[in-house]
Amino acid sequence: MIIRPVDANDDILPVVSARDVVSGSEAVARLVAYKLSLLKGDWWENPEDGFFVLEFMREERFSEANAGMFAARVTGFIRGVEGVFEVDDVQFQVDGRVFRYSCRLVTATGTATLEYSFE
């Protein structure tokens, strides 16, 4: 798997040379982050694609009491992303209104660390 380079705003940049693209396990980690950022219903071509964080927040609010349940849902979603074989070393915390999630992704080409915040 390869993913095009992006700038600080996640806007796609042109590929000038082959070393500009991200490949392997880092590409899978970047794809997972993109899929977590895409809200369910946002993409007109496939409204069912995307993460369900807004649906969760309609029912619950991020708190220490439900953090484990939300982390389990995030982990389940990540396991369904193309290229992810396993999700290990899951860690999470609630910091005010921010839910921080990190894990180790196991892919066909190795492992990668994912750190993501839901704000």
Residue pairs with C-beta under 8 A, 6 or more apart in sequence:
1 23
1 24
1 27
1 28
1 31
1 82
1 83
2 21
2 22
2 23
2 27
3 21
3 22
3 23
3 27
3 30
3 31
4 12
4 13
4 15
4 20
4 21
4 22
5 12
5 13
5 15
5 20
5 21
5 22
6 12
6 13
7 13
10 34
10 37
13 20
15 21
21 27
22 30
23 109
24 107
24 109
24 110
25 105
25 107
25 109
25 110
25 111
25 112
26 112
27 83
28 81
28 82
28 83
28 84
28 105
28 107
28 109
28 112
29 105
29 112
29 113
29 114
31 81
31 82
31 83
32 78
32 81
32 84
32 105
32 114
32 116
33 114
33 116
35 49
35 50
35 51
35 77
35 81
36 51
36 74
36 77
36 78
36 116
37 51
38 49
38 50
38 51
39 50
39 51
39 53
39 54
40 47
40 48
40 49
40 50
40 51
40 52
40 54
40 55
41 47
41 50
42 50
43 49
43 50
51 77
52 73
52 77
53 118
56 70
56 73
60 66
60 69
60 70
62 70
62 94
62 97
62 98
62 99
62 118
63 94
64 94
67 92
67 93
67 94
67 99
68 92
70 92
70 99
71 90
71 92
71 101
74 92
74 101
74 116
75 87
75 90
75 103
78 84
78 87
78 103
78 105
78 114
79 86
79 87
83 107
83 108
84 105
84 106
84 107
85 106
85 107
85 108
86 105
86 106
87 103
87 104
87 105
87 106
88 103
88 104
88 106
88 111
89 102
89 103
89 104
90 101
90 102
90 103
91 101
91 102
91 103
92 99
92 100
92 101
92 102
93 99
93 100
94 100
97 119
98 117
98 118
98 119
99 117
99 118
100 115
100 116
100 117
100 118
101 114
101 115
101 116
101 117
101 118
102 113
102 114
102 115
102 116
103 113
103 114
104 111
104 112
104 113
104 114
105 111
105 112
105 113
105 114
